[in-house]
Amino acid sequence: MPSSIDRRSLLRYASSFALLGGMTGSSRLASAVSGLTGAELGPAEAFSFEALQARARTLAAKRYAKPVTPSPAILDAIDYDAYQQIRYQPDKSLKLDDDGAMPVQFFHLGKYATEPVHMFVVEAGKARELIYSPELFNTPDDHPARKLTDGVGFAGFRIMAPDLKTDWFAAMGASYFRTSGPYNQYGLSARGLAIDTAMPQPEEFPRFSHYWLEEPRGEAGAPQQIVIYGLLDSPSVTGAYRMTTERLTDSRDVHRIVMDIDAQLYARKDIERLGIAPFSSMFWYGEASRKQSADWRPEIHDSDGLAILTGSGERIWRPIVNPPRVMTSAFLDNNVQGFGLLQRDRDFVHYLDDGVFYERRASVWVEPRDAWGEGAVHLVEIPTDDETADNIVAYWAPKVPLKAGGAKMWRYRLSWLDDIPFPEGIGRATGTWTGLGGRPGHKRPDGVRKFVIDFQGKVFSGLGRDDGVDLVITTSRGDVSNSYNHPVVDQSLRWRAFFDILASGTEPVDLRAFLRKGDKALTETWIYQYFPGN
């Protein structure tokens, strides 16, 4: 997955843009554009989502053209250190609304961001291109960026806070975009589309070649929605995207970014594995994999599990692992109701990192807005030995492939949030630990691994050891023993399950467990992939 790893490096490369200060000009402009001159704006042209779909459909009928890197020698000179010297001019921020609540700034091209993106602003059904100029950026007099000519394009864009000191949405590189989530801390990324992820052939990374930013919608006093349109292009597919985006903040100053996405795809060629609503994240080690730890911090991960709400209403929790080899797990379903990568553990003490704050990383949740039919949620886990690589991918893979000449619309809601909605009548898995099997004080049996799972929820209120709560375990292979469960002492809403498993060989063991009372499931279904000997 080299391109995924490069994506994470690219984001660090662009991190200097998050350090900007300053304010926009205070005067209210009639135009949606604040601080830009006529030379920095192209002519006005009619624009609509229907027109964008027609453009993508026409483009799909043509041979794919690779993006052209402008002035390669100049961009190559804008290395990491040179890139840190580039600052966007605060008074050139794009002002999409009268209140200046959603100013936009743009990422500069450089050695690690060479493919230009064309940016447009849409107002009252008319689009004007934003023309790159070195004057949009503050750079030293002898900086190589000053040699670039007008119109070469940008590397991407970001939506700023009103004071321009931080951003909360960023799009840069291929079809990647991400938000700062509930606690203003960037982590995992979303993508417009994934193609042939974890397949024998190389993965294809479609890219947004054009973006259109439309003035915010919404009634006075209500949360404002910014509409982001994107033209997707790759050797296999084109796409027209509309992403209606709003940022909501509750009384705790916790944010939730909600994106209603319409993705109209047109296939240039047959696509073997299509990934809808994909994410890229990082998992090095967690509470269940301490023996892999090479770092002083107790846990290091952007996400700790995959959550699924199946079409039948079953809730699944699959803790993420750092496997010994690349693994793809497919969770078959029909009309999945939701899925996402979550950071469920929010306790600072479990990470102890006051520099990058892993406990603040966003969770993401996808809810189809149409019936998606048969398919599978795929979870791809790639071995890693540090925290710099994005080694986790999740997406929906439809059963019916997209063939050359075919078209398909996918509509879904993508939420970046603290936690997903969860019914009170079911417990959730909040901890997974493993260790030596057997009993303390006795000789430990060879090859036996113990699993301990904590479930929490109001469903356990009033239940005790003798109230008929059963632990249900199934395994793809191996022998399960010493299984039992009980309420955690002095914690009435927390229940703990134990079991040992003996399995030989190196092939993974798929485990499933949940708690029930009579015929009623008390908890979500915990699923785990165990590698004997690792």
C-alpha positions, 0 to 999 in steps of 0.5 A: 500500500505505498500510496496510502503511506505516501498520503500520510507523509503528504499530510505531514508535509502540508502541516505547516499550513495549519499554523497560519494566523491573521484575519480577513479584511473586515469590509463586506464584499458583494462577491463571494470572493474576499481579497482576490483580484480580477486576475485571480478569477476566471470568467463566469460559467454556468454550473450545476451538478447535472452539468458536472455529471454530464462532464464526467460521463463524456470524460469516461468515453475518452481515453484516460489522460495522466495529469501533467506536472507543471514545472517539475524542476521547480516543484522538486526544489520545494522539498519539505523544508522549503514547503514549511516556508510557504504561507497562504496570504490571510487576506486572500482567503476565499469568503464563501458566506457573508459572515466569513464563517467558512473561509477557504485557503489553498494548498501549494504544489510541491515536491510531494504534491505535484498533481495540480487541482483546479479550484472554482467558486460557485455563486448563484449558479455561476462558477469562476475558476480561482487562478493560481498566482505566487502572490497568493502566498507569502514566501521568501524572496529567493523561494523557488515557488516564486518561479511558478507561473500563474494558472498552474493550479493548487494541491488542494484546499482546506476550510478554516475556522473564522479566525483563520488560526486552524482548519477543520476540513482538508482535501489534498492528494488523490481523492483523500479528504479528512476533518479535524473531527469532534476534538480538533485533532486530525487522524484517519482520512476518507477517500472518494473511491478505492479500486482494487485495494489489497488485490494481486494487481496494483491498487488504483488511486482515483483523484479529484482533478477539479473542485467547486465550492458553493456558497453555504446554504441554510436559513438564518441562525441555522447551521450553514452547509457548504457544498463541495463538488468534485470531478473524479478521474482515473484509468478505470472510472470517472465520477461526479461528486456532491458533498453537502457538508456542515459542522455542528457543535454541541454544548460541550464544544464537541463537533460533528461534521456531517457530509451527505455525499452523492457519487455518480460513477462512470466506468471506463473499464471493468473494475474487479473490486470497487470500494465505496466510502473508503477510509484509511487509518493507522493501527500499530498496537493496542491493549490486546497486542502489547507484546508487539509494542516497541514504544513507551506509550501504552497504545498507538492508533488512530482507530481501534475497531470496525463497527457494523450495523447489518441489514438485519440489525445485528451490531458487530464490533471487530477490534483492529489488529496488526497482523503478521501479513496482509489480511482482508476480512469481508463481512457479507451483508445485504443492505448494510445500515451502517459501518465505520472505523471508530476510536472507541477508547477516549481515555488519555491515560491509555495513550499518554501522548500529549503531543498528538493526542490519539484519544482525540482522533475522530470516529467515522460512520457511513449510513447508506441513503439508498438500499445498497443491496448485496456486498460486504464491508471489507477491512484490510489490515497491513503489518506495520512497525511504527505509527507513520504508515496508514495500514488500515483500510475499510470500505463497502464492496458491492457484489455486482461489479461495475463494468465498462460503460456502466454507471451507478449512483452511490448516496451516503451520509458520512459523519465524523464524530465522537461516537456513533448512536447506540441503543441503550438496550444493548451492551458494547465491547469496550476492552479486549485483552489477551494473555497466557491461557490457563489459571494463575498459580498453575502450570500454563498449558502450551499453545493456549491463549486467553481472551478477556472482553469487557462489555458495558451498558445499561442493559446490565443494570440489576443483573448478577452472577446467578441471573442466567447470563451466558457467554456464546462463543464460536470459532472457525477452528481450535478448542475453546475452554475455561469460558465464563463471565461475571459482572465486574466488582463494584461496576454494575454496568460492566460485565467481563467474559473469559475464555481460552483457545488452543489452536495450532498452525499459523492460519488465523482463527476467527472468533465470535462472542456475545452475551445473552440471557435466554433468547435475548442478546445482551451485547453486540457481537464481538469478532476477532482474528487471532493468529496463533504463535504471534 
